[in-house]
Amino acid sequence: MSMYSTALIDRSEPPLLTVENLQTSFFTDKETIRAVDAISFDVHRGETVGIVGESGSGKSVTARSIMGLIDSPGRVVGGSVRFRDGDTVERLAEQYPDRTIDIEALRTEHDVADCIERLLDQGVSPARLTGREESRAGIDPVELVREDVVTMRSLVEDGFTDQLGITEEDAFVVRDTDGGYVDTTRASEDAFRKLRGQGIAMIFQDPLTSLNPVYTVGNQIKEAIRLHQGLRGNAAHEEAIRLLEAVSIPDAHRRVGEYPHEFSGGMRQRAVIAMALACKPELLICDEPTTALDVTIQAQILELLTEIQAERDLSIVFITHDMGVIAEISDQVNVMYAGELVEKAPVDELFDAPKHPYTQGLLESIPGRHPEDDRLRTIEGDVPTPNEQPTFCRFAPRCPEAFDACEAVHPENVDVSEDAQTHTAACLLYPEELSTADTVDRHRSLGETRDADRGDHDE
Amino acid sequence: MSEELLTEAQQTAAAEALVEVNGLKTYYDTGGLLGSQPVKAVDGVDFSIGRGETLGLVGESGCGKTTLGRTLVQLETATDGEVLFDGRDVTTLSGDELKKWRRDAQIVFQDPESSLNSRMTVGEIIREPLDVHGWPNFSVAVADPQGRSASLSGDGTLTRADEQADITVSIGGGSPTVDVRDTLPMDDSDVDASITERESSVAVSVSVTTAKSRLRRARVRELLETVGLREEHYYRYPHQFSGGQRQRVGIARALALEPEFVVLDEPVSALDVSVQAKVLNLLDDLQDRFGLTYLFIAHDLSVVRHICDRVAVMYLGHIMEIGETEELFRNPKNPYTYSLLSAIPDTDPSATRERVTLRGTPPSPRDPPSGCPFSTRCPVKIRPAEFEDVDEDIWEGIELLREILREREQRDRGLRERAKQLLGLETGFDDIHDVVEEVFTSEPTAGENQPADDGSEEMDDEQRLAAALSEVPPGVRTHVETAVELIEEDKEPQAHRLLTEEFESVCGKEPPEHHPVSETGRTSYCHRHRPEYDEPEPVFEHLLDQD
């Protein structure tokens, strides 16, 4: 277990955030850069999910895509980000009634079996509908509904209801009897403004970019308090002081009236965290929050984040290139390489038994892992720019274990768990128990199913 | 590093120091309207670096490590003290002598983005030092079996006795033979030498047939290859390179004049870990190949541990601890080193290690504490004997209160504030009760929005103070109460002084000494090494056990 994480995470509950096949591309005159290329992961309540990778691997773009902060020439081109926070769903549903899907209402209006029938008639493959191998003839819609293989919820989540025309395409709030979700990839800019801060908040690497130099720190925190909690005047002032104290800024009474330049680097980052907390978020995305800080200050900030997490049951997505920081703060780690997720594992397992050759190389090149060696181990070559369709392994040119098929078959994330925990890696070497030819076949067929699944996203 | 190598490094360090620093101080005097205090970036350091050794210099930002590095290569002027390079004090050099010496001491900067001119090609960048110093300045040695005195005309100058010659002219029957040093990009045949022999002297005339510009281009190509780039990179611009490659260009430039000593100022801090490993390996190779001596400045302690023979830990302009790397990392003696090492994130998530988290940030180097520089943050600071048993949290509260008073006294006040204070409109300290309350009551939960305790609104200041201090033992309480009274009477300096007199120990009063703490000559700058106090380590353990 990582040093800080003590909270128990309930994994039986649906995750707070689900990122599914998220794809973000940047369109330039020269090429299309697939900065984030079909990545999927979950964040549970109270959990810290680390995203690690070298510069250019797409970790920051992932965070910004979740927050809706991608600017032209970039665009989220596919996938979904589902944020399941009851309060946020209710709040947004109230504000955007036209863009809300009420699944309960759909159930009374439409029959699921009927919908399946119509979809099949429109030429949707049974495999896509059910997620399992099935032939057109042997399929019985009524049976599927009775077995709960296909539900109204799953039809909505997979976008089939849009196809049938029974829901609006620009709807992004989904309500259901057991809570709903907000699909942030479809939200409009003004809806995002209501979602950001309250709901999902973000902390950036350089606190100075998040602080306005011409206003006092207290002023900026008070602004957030006014907007998100509706407090004003003295009450807001008191709350701002309380928040500064909560992030362990000493002498908060004086500090609240000071300007950002009067704060040290660590204190600025604390002030930014205080601003984020003023919005009472459920999910905090931290994009390299400690990279610009000294180790002693980094330790303070990491400790602070862990405390806050324990007190508020906050979920954290923590992005960094520092393996040491990842080891300390995360519960679950995603390793990114050239826009793709190459390995995903609980933190202990990732560091004990990394599976993907890239993760292995990354860990090996940290000074101090092999004190007996005089030379550091390195990974040959550089991170490529992901500007092509992934029909091959992007790490293959640098991979010490690469073989011919790596150039021709795209590796999919497959289970490599040693015990019950979920550990996946996208590499043709796995699953280990199969022969090479079999694993290659497995990856090829997984890739085909996935391509079919995403048919409508991949133009 | 293995034991064997360690002792070897030690021996060379003891045998021959290339760089010796004695009482070096570098202050930045900002002058200013009100004649403010200088910034004491480096405040009296002593150490030496042996030939072929790598000395690591670590510390938090603002501790003066970069200033120290820049002072060693004379990019900053030392305020006091000396830097002996091969026994010669270089802080007093100027003009031609300084320029000549610069060839021996070079620097690689942290950010290759800003240290490479984006309008010059990589070739031009690496060639620049060659042009500036008029390279090649051939040194010629005359090997005469009869040992006559030699005079030289044409290209080059005669070598001093201790230098390695670029061109050696050997006299012995008939025409002289010429030998060119291997590392120069030319052949023996590129040099014409003629001699005129007399009874007691030889006149040698040397002329190099290759043009200097061609030699320089050849040298640059060779350097490109040395640092792992390719010849065709000569005509490319810095923006066409990745971070790691740019740093290689910076290294090639530093090596162009064949220095003996290189200051590496955070050379890998801006690089990704896999690129960083490659650059570190390169630096290691270059050191072996050219016998370089490094001062390696970094804040990443794992990198330092890998590459350095010895490490100096700096804090607020002072060297807190200096010694053999592995020994220092395994068994840190100084409380600051201990805390710093404890803060490094461990890449082993299963490790269950207790961590010392330092409070606050380093004080301003413009006004460092009068005693030990670390005394304002030290977790194992010595307490005055009468307060030995005061509860940890309450003691922490006292330290925090003093820190707040100190900071408020120091802070730069705007003109408006100063005017207000002169007119008596603002005391600058009308919230002392809030501060005392904040300091002595246990931390507010960083949690949900609990409205301030309803009762507290109605309590007056006296009651709040009493409530905040209810847990505090009487011996401490009287002093705090007196201080609060003084502050209410606008006598803040007196209040600060009172608290300092009552609660300060030797740590805040007098600077410590550099105590030797191991057989290998490691020293630590801490009062706790004096026989009358407990050593830092057991105190740390006791502290961690309590948590």
Interface residues (C-beta under 8 A of the other chain):
Chain A: M1 S2 M3 E54 S55 Q229 E238 E239 R242 E245 A246 V247 S248 P250 D251 A252 H253 R254 E262 S264 G265 G266 M267 L277 K280 D294 V295 T296 I297 Q298 A299 Q300 L302 E303 L304 E307 I308 E311 R312 H321 D322 M323 G324 V325 A327 E328 V347 D348 F351 D352 G361 L362 L363 S365 I366 P367 G368 R369 P371 D374 R375 L376 R377 T378 I379 D382
Chain B: E60 S61 S242 G243 G244 D272 V273 S274 V275 Q276 A277 K278 L280 N281 D284 H299 L301 S302 V303 R305 H306 I307 S339 L340 S342 A343 I344 P345 D346 T347 D348 P349 S350 A351 T352 R353 R355 T357 L358 G360 T361 L400 E403 I404 E407 R408 R411 D431 D434 V435 E438 E443 P444 T445 A446 G447 E448 N449 A452
